[in-house]
Amino acid sequence: MPVMQGTVATFDATTRSGVLLLDDGTELAFPAPAFDASGLRLLRLGQRLRVETDGAGTVIRVTLPTMS
């Protein structure tokens, strides 16, 4: 499962979906189920996230990045 990082560009707390700006400058939308799988309660604009996608590029989970 591919993993990337990005920054929250938009987040709608009502629909629990949003758009991330990946480090390469592309936008990647995430649906409510990906946010729900995160265990997070709220996101703020500019927040860094770790993004897990399936093989087709669909976001399956967003989480806070961990320190190595």
N, C-alpha and C positions, 0 to 999 in steps of 0.2 A: 504494500500500500504506500504510494508516494506521499511524502511529507514535505511541506513548505512552510514558510513564514510570511506573514503579511501584516498590514496595518488596517484597522477598521476605518473604512471610508464612509459607510452609512450603516445605520442599524435602526430598525423599527421595532420598538419594544412590544407593540401591539401584535404584529405578525411574527415576531421573533426571527426575522430574516434580515439579511443585509448584504453588503458588498465589501470585499477586502481588496486592498491594493497590494499586490505581491511585490516582492523586492525587485523583480524585473520590469515593473511598471504596468503589468497587465491587471485588469480587474477580474475578480472571481466572485460570483454571487454565491451565497450560502443560504440554504433553505432552513425553515424552522426545525425540522428533524435533526439537522447537523448542530444547531445551537442547543436543542434539548438534550442531545447526547453528550454535551460538554459538561453538564452539571453546573454551569455558570448561571447567574441570575440576571445579569445586566452587562452590557458592553458600552464603552464610551469611545467616541471618535478619537482616532490616533492611537488606540490601544494595540499593542503587538499581540498577535495570535499565532499559534501553530495550527496548521491546516492539514487534515488527513483527507485524501481523496481515494476514490476507487480507481480502477484501471481506465475508466472512461472519462475521468476528470471531474466527476461529480463529488462535491464536498460531502463527506459523511460525518465529520466531526471537527469542531473548532475547540481548541484548548489554550490555556496559557502556556507560553514557552517555558521550558525548564532550563536551568543553568547547568552547564556541563562541568 
